[in-house]
């Protein structure tokens, strides 16, 4: 079957690619013995479509229509589930593919969205004029998927919760010092111990991207997070982050890739004072092997770390790293990273001197469909981070010949459910465990936050 262009198709496509599949469907293809005829569900409400979802379970066109309707209503996660089901039944629905790509891009799974759009553009049965309408920069939805022209995403989030260690205090009751007359064990005072408390977190983030000639891409992102807790125990802090990235595509046989240069920085305030700041550069080569489920990207970088309140802690971290991004299913993505490097002291008086570091990160995001309670369908995210640092010199003469070796693990789980268009309600759970032979660095914290999120995709 050849996909042909007509004037009505072009007009519909300019309004929304969600309508593309309608021109591919013959009326006889919609009817099934246990499913209403197409004219009935084509004009039905979302509530009625939900009731027909089970009788029409094997009807790809029904699920494609329901997914398009959910997408138009702003129920992005539910739309992605319905559209994926349509494509599982009948993968040869280019309109449903475009709707699915648009839904994934709005959720944040833009890697999967780009892959789907690329598949549609490679179809041999698309007429050249129609293909031109789908090309990035011509179709508004295609531009949103690929980031062509300037595309901006904004996120505002506010949540309230409780932490077991609001002041990030060391998780030990005593400290042993090695003095000239022998070891002495000192008990820590109460205000140096962990304090549980409630806190309010707010986040504002904006991301913009633009592609130029030859597929070059430039993107910027900024984020500001503020935590207001019990100020008398040091629970108030702010973090600002920013980065700019330039990508230059390269071709290599059956694979394509891109050089990516990123410059960024972070600033952390504890109360009203700057406690930490850094700035760095990273060079990455992102390899995209055609047809591969996982894409990998090696990188090298440097980060200059500054501690304004304790200049002796300043250091320069140089590292190498490799990232993997895997899509075992179109409605989920898994990211992994493994790296390590050398943290060199900027001053010879830094406690512990130079240190080696290695780290591992695993993050998974997916759409969860609650068939028995569709209102609770949403996006699940889970992450694990592990880091180990090893000092090359003793940390302090008062602690004896102790070279600090510290292991840190951070685990997080989040679940957010759409409530109305662009608004989400959800919960984040986090836990931190830091263990070291230097008891000053032992730390534990667990937190739970519930809140609201507004996202303009």
MOPE-V382714 format. One record per residue. N is the residue number from 0. SS is DSSP state (alpha for helix, beta for strand, coil for the rest). PSI is psi as a letter, one per 30 degrees, with the letter a starting at -180 (999 if undefined). Layout:
n->N ss->SS psi->PSI
n->N ss->SS psi->PSI
This chain:
n->0 ss->coil psi->k
n->1 ss->coil psi->k
n->2 ss->beta psi->j
n->3 ss->coil psi->l
n->4 ss->coil psi->k
n->5 ss->coil psi->l
n->6 ss->alpha psi->e
n->7 ss->alpha psi->e
n->8 ss->alpha psi->e
n->9 ss->alpha psi->e
n->10 ss->alpha psi->e
n->11 ss->alpha psi->e
n->12 ss->alpha psi->e
n->13 ss->alpha psi->f
n->14 ss->alpha psi->e
n->15 ss->coil psi->k
n->16 ss->alpha psi->f
n->17 ss->alpha psi->f
n->18 ss->alpha psi->f
n->19 ss->alpha psi->e
n->20 ss->alpha psi->f
n->21 ss->alpha psi->e
n->22 ss->alpha psi->f
n->23 ss->alpha psi->f
n->24 ss->coil psi->k
n->25 ss->coil psi->k
n->26 ss->alpha psi->e
n->27 ss->alpha psi->f
n->28 ss->alpha psi->f
n->29 ss->coil psi->f
n->30 ss->coil psi->k
n->31 ss->beta psi->l
n->32 ss->coil psi->e
n->33 ss->coil psi->g
n->34 ss->beta psi->k
n->35 ss->coil psi->l
n->36 ss->coil psi->l
n->37 ss->alpha psi->e
n->38 ss->alpha psi->f
n->39 ss->alpha psi->e
n->40 ss->alpha psi->f
n->41 ss->alpha psi->f
n->42 ss->coil psi->g
n->43 ss->coil psi->l
n->44 ss->coil psi->l
n->45 ss->alpha psi->e
n->46 ss->alpha psi->e
n->47 ss->alpha psi->e
n->48 ss->alpha psi->e
n->49 ss->alpha psi->e
n->50 ss->alpha psi->e
n->51 ss->alpha psi->f
n->52 ss->coil psi->e
n->53 ss->coil psi->e
n->54 ss->coil psi->f
n->55 ss->coil psi->g
n->56 ss->coil psi->e
n->57 ss->coil psi->g
n->58 ss->coil psi->j
n->59 ss->alpha psi->e
n->60 ss->alpha psi->e
n->61 ss->alpha psi->e
n->62 ss->alpha psi->e
n->63 ss->alpha psi->e
n->64 ss->alpha psi->e
n->65 ss->alpha psi->e
n->66 ss->alpha psi->e
n->67 ss->alpha psi->e
n->68 ss->alpha psi->e
n->69 ss->alpha psi->e
n->70 ss->alpha psi->e
n->71 ss->alpha psi->f
n->72 ss->coil psi->f
n->73 ss->coil psi->g
n->74 ss->coil psi->i
n->75 ss->alpha psi->e
n->76 ss->alpha psi->e
n->77 ss->alpha psi->e
n->78 ss->alpha psi->e
n->79 ss->alpha psi->e
n->80 ss->alpha psi->e
n->81 ss->alpha psi->e
n->82 ss->alpha psi->e
n->83 ss->alpha psi->e
n->84 ss->alpha psi->e
n->85 ss->alpha psi->e
n->86 ss->alpha psi->f
n->87 ss->alpha psi->e
n->88 ss->alpha psi->e
n->89 ss->coil psi->j
n->90 ss->coil psi->f
n->91 ss->coil psi->h
n->92 ss->coil psi->i
n->93 ss->alpha psi->e
n->94 ss->alpha psi->e
n->95 ss->alpha psi->e
n->96 ss->alpha psi->e
n->97 ss->alpha psi->e
n->98 ss->alpha psi->e
n->99 ss->alpha psi->e
n->100 ss->alpha psi->e
n->101 ss->alpha psi->e
n->102 ss->alpha psi->e
n->103 ss->alpha psi->e
n->104 ss->alpha psi->e
n->105 ss->alpha psi->e
n->106 ss->alpha psi->f
n->107 ss->coil psi->f
n->108 ss->coil psi->i
n->109 ss->alpha psi->f
n->110 ss->alpha psi->e
n->111 ss->alpha psi->e
n->112 ss->alpha psi->e
n->113 ss->alpha psi->e
n->114 ss->alpha psi->e
n->115 ss->alpha psi->e
n->116 ss->alpha psi->e
n->117 ss->alpha psi->e
n->118 ss->alpha psi->e
n->119 ss->alpha psi->e
n->120 ss->alpha psi->f
n->121 ss->coil psi->f
n->122 ss->coil psi->k
n->123 ss->coil psi->f
n->124 ss->coil psi->g
n->125 ss->beta psi->k
n->126 ss->coil psi->k
n->127 ss->alpha psi->e
n->128 ss->alpha psi->e
n->129 ss->alpha psi->e
n->130 ss->alpha psi->e
n->131 ss->alpha psi->e
n->132 ss->alpha psi->f
n->133 ss->alpha psi->f
n->134 ss->coil psi->k
n->135 ss->beta psi->k
n->136 ss->coil psi->f
n->137 ss->coil psi->e
n->138 ss->beta psi->k
n->139 ss->alpha psi->e
n->140 ss->alpha psi->e
n->141 ss->alpha psi->e
n->142 ss->alpha psi->e
n->143 ss->alpha psi->e
n->144 ss->alpha psi->e
n->145 ss->alpha psi->f
n->146 ss->coil psi->g
n->147 ss->coil psi->l
n->148 ss->coil psi->a
n->149 ss->coil psi->j
n->150 ss->beta psi->k
n->151 ss->beta psi->k
n->152 ss->beta psi->k
n->153 ss->beta psi->k
n->154 ss->beta psi->k
n->155 ss->beta psi->k
n->156 ss->beta psi->k
n->157 ss->beta psi->k
n->158 ss->beta psi->l
n->159 ss->beta psi->k
n->160 ss->beta psi->a
n->161 ss->beta psi->k
n->162 ss->beta psi->k
n->163 ss->coil psi->f
n->164 ss->coil psi->i
n->165 ss->coil psi->f
n->166 ss->coil psi->g
n->167 ss->coil psi->h
n->168 ss->coil psi->l
n->169 ss->coil psi->k
n->170 ss->coil psi->i
n->171 ss->coil psi->l
n->172 ss->coil psi->f
n->173 ss->beta psi->l
n->174 ss->beta psi->k
n->175 ss->beta psi->k
n->176 ss->beta psi->k
n->177 ss->beta psi->j
n->178 ss->beta psi->l
n->179 ss->coil psi->f
n->180 ss->coil psi->g
n->181 ss->beta psi->l
n->182 ss->beta psi->k
n->183 ss->beta psi->k
n->184 ss->beta psi->k
n->185 ss->beta psi->k
n->186 ss->beta psi->k
n->187 ss->coil psi->k
n->188 ss->coil psi->l
n->189 ss->alpha psi->e
n->190 ss->alpha psi->f
n->191 ss->alpha psi->g
n->192 ss->coil psi->l
n->193 ss->coil psi->k
n->194 ss->coil psi->k
n->195 ss->coil psi->l
n->196 ss->beta psi->l
n->197 ss->beta psi->l
n->198 ss->beta psi->l
n->199 ss->beta psi->k
n->200 ss->beta psi->k
n->201 ss->beta psi->k
n->202 ss->beta psi->k
n->203 ss->beta psi->k
n->204 ss->beta psi->k
n->205 ss->beta psi->k
n->206 ss->beta psi->k
n->207 ss->beta psi->k
n->208 ss->beta psi->l
n->209 ss->beta psi->k
n->210 ss->beta psi->k
n->211 ss->coil psi->a
n->212 ss->alpha psi->k
n->213 ss->alpha psi->g
n->214 ss->alpha psi->g
n->215 ss->coil psi->k
n->216 ss->beta psi->k
n->217 ss->beta psi->k
n->218 ss->beta psi->l
n->219 ss->beta psi->l
n->220 ss->beta psi->k
n->221 ss->beta psi->k
n->222 ss->beta psi->k
n->223 ss->beta psi->k
n->224 ss->beta psi->k
n->225 ss->beta psi->k
n->226 ss->beta psi->k
n->227 ss->beta psi->j
n->228 ss->coil psi->b
n->229 ss->coil psi->j
n->230 ss->alpha psi->f
n->231 ss->alpha psi->f
n->232 ss->alpha psi->g
n->233 ss->coil psi->g
n->234 ss->coil psi->f
n->235 ss->coil psi->k
n->236 ss->beta psi->l
n->237 ss->beta psi->k
n->238 ss->beta psi->k
n->239 ss->beta psi->k
n->240 ss->beta psi->k
n->241 ss->beta psi->k
n->242 ss->beta psi->l
n->243 ss->beta psi->k
n->244 ss->beta psi->k
n->245 ss->beta psi->k
n->246 ss->beta psi->k
n->247 ss->beta psi->j
n->248 ss->beta psi->k
n->249 ss->beta psi->l
n->250 ss->beta psi->k
n->251 ss->beta psi->i
n->252 ss->coil psi->b
n->253 ss->coil psi->g
n->254 ss->beta psi->l
n->255 ss->beta psi->l
n->256 ss->beta psi->a
n->257 ss->beta psi->k
n->258 ss->beta psi->k
n->259 ss->beta psi->k
n->260 ss->beta psi->k
n->261 ss->beta psi->k
n->262 ss->beta psi->k
n->263 ss->beta psi->l
n->264 ss->beta psi->l
n->265 ss->beta psi->k
n->266 ss->beta psi->k
n->267 ss->beta psi->k
n->268 ss->beta psi->k
n->269 ss->beta psi->j
n->270 ss->coil psi->b
n->271 ss->coil psi->g
n->272 ss->beta psi->k
n->273 ss->beta psi->j
n->274 ss->beta psi->f
n->275 ss->beta psi->k
n->276 ss->beta psi->k
n->277 ss->beta psi->l
n->278 ss->beta psi->k
n->279 ss->beta psi->l
n->280 ss->beta psi->k
n->281 ss->beta psi->k
n->282 ss->beta psi->k
n->283 ss->beta psi->k
n->284 ss->beta psi->j
n->285 ss->beta psi->j
n->286 ss->beta psi->k
n->287 ss->beta psi->j
n->288 ss->beta psi->k
n->289 ss->coil psi->k
n->290 ss->coil psi->f
n->291 ss->coil psi->k
n->292 ss->coil psi->f
n->293 ss->beta psi->k
n->294 ss->beta psi->k
n->295 ss->beta psi->l
n->296 ss->beta psi->j
n->297 ss->beta psi->l
n->298 ss->beta psi->l
n->299 ss->beta psi->l
n->300 ss->beta psi->l
n->301 ss->beta psi->k
n->302 ss->beta psi->k
n->303 ss->beta psi->j
n->304 ss->beta psi->k
n->305 ss->beta psi->k
n->306 ss->coil psi->j
n->307 ss->coil psi->f
n->308 ss->coil psi->f
n->309 ss->coil psi->i
n->310 ss->alpha psi->f
n->311 ss->alpha psi->f
n->312 ss->alpha psi->f
n->313 ss->coil psi->k
n->314 ss->beta psi->l
n->315 ss->beta psi->j
n->316 ss->beta psi->j
n->317 ss->beta psi->k
n->318 ss->beta psi->l
n->319 ss->beta psi->l
n->320 ss->beta psi->l
n->321 ss->beta psi->k
n->322 ss->beta psi->k
n->323 ss->beta psi->k
n->324 ss->beta psi->j
n->325 ss->beta psi->k
n->326 ss->beta psi->i
n->327 ss->beta psi->f
n->328 ss->beta psi->l
n->329 ss->coil psi->f
n->330 ss->coil psi->g
n->331 ss->beta psi->l
n->332 ss->beta psi->k
n->333 ss->beta psi->k
n->334 ss->beta psi->k
n->335 ss->beta psi->k
n->336 ss->beta psi->k
n->337 ss->beta psi->k
n->338 ss->beta psi->l
n->339 ss->beta psi->l
n->340 ss->beta psi->a
n->341 ss->beta psi->k
n->342 ss->beta psi->j
n->343 ss->beta psi->k
n->344 ss->beta psi->k
n->345 ss->coil psi->f
n->346 ss->coil psi->k
n->347 ss->coil psi->f
n->348 ss->coil psi->g
n->349 ss->coil psi->k
n->350 ss->coil psi->k
n->351 ss->coil psi->f
n->352 ss->coil psi->b
n->353 ss->coil psi->l
n->354 ss->beta psi->l
n->355 ss->beta psi->k
n->356 ss->beta psi->k
n->357 ss->beta psi->l
n->358 ss->beta psi->l
n->359 ss->beta psi->k
n->360 ss->beta psi->k
n->361 ss->beta psi->k
n->362 ss->beta psi->k
n->363 ss->beta psi->k
n->364 ss->beta psi->k
n->365 ss->beta psi->l
n->366 ss->beta psi->k
n->367 ss->beta psi->k
n->368 ss->coil psi->k
n->369 ss->coil psi->j
n->370 ss->coil psi->e
n->371 ss->coil psi->f
n->372 ss->coil psi->i
n->373 ss->alpha psi->f
n->374 ss->alpha psi->f
n->375 ss->alpha psi->g
n->376 ss->coil psi->k
n->377 ss->beta psi->a
n->378 ss->beta psi->k
n->379 ss->beta psi->k
n->380 ss->beta psi->k
n->381 ss->beta psi->k
n->382 ss->beta psi->k
n->383 ss->beta psi->k
n->384 ss->beta psi->k
n->385 ss->beta psi->k
n->386 ss->beta psi->k
n->387 ss->beta psi->k
n->388 ss->beta psi->k
n->389 ss->beta psi->j
n->390 ss->beta psi->k
n->391 ss->coil psi->f
n->392 ss->coil psi->l
n->393 ss->coil psi->k
n->394 ss->coil psi->e
n->395 ss->coil psi->k
n->396 ss->alpha psi->e
n->397 ss->alpha psi->f
n->398 ss->alpha psi->g
n->399 ss->coil psi->a
n->400 ss->coil psi->h
n->401 ss->coil psi->j
n->402 ss->coil psi->j
n->403 ss->coil psi->k
n->404 ss->beta psi->j
n->405 ss->beta psi->k
n->406 ss->beta psi->k
n->407 ss->beta psi->k
n->408 ss->beta psi->k
n->409 ss->beta psi->k
n->410 ss->beta psi->k
n->411 ss->beta psi->k
n->412 ss->beta psi->k
n->413 ss->beta psi->k
n->414 ss->beta psi->k
n->415 ss->beta psi->k
n->416 ss->beta psi->k
n->417 ss->beta psi->k
n->418 ss->beta psi->e
n->419 ss->beta psi->l
n->420 ss->coil psi->k
n->421 ss->coil psi->g
n->422 ss->beta psi->k
n->423 ss->beta psi->k
n->424 ss->beta psi->k
n->425 ss->beta psi->a
n->426 ss->beta psi->k
n->427 ss->beta psi->k
n->428 ss->beta psi->k
n->429 ss->beta psi->k
n->430 ss->beta psi->k
n->431 ss->beta psi->k
n->432 ss->beta psi->k
n->433 ss->beta psi->k
n->434 ss->beta psi->k
n->435 ss->beta psi->l
n->436 ss->coil psi->f
n->437 ss->coil psi->j
n->438 ss->alpha psi->f
n->439 ss->alpha psi->f
n->440 ss->alpha psi->g
n->441 ss->coil psi->k
n->442 ss->beta psi->k
n->443 ss->beta psi->k
n->444 ss->beta psi->k
n->445 ss->beta psi->k
n->446 ss->beta psi->l
n->447 ss->beta psi->k
n->448 ss->beta psi->k
n->449 ss->beta psi->k
n->450 ss->beta psi->a
n->451 ss->beta psi->k
n->452 ss->beta psi->k
n->453 ss->beta psi->k
n->454 ss->beta psi->k
n->455 ss->beta psi->j
n->456 ss->coil psi->999
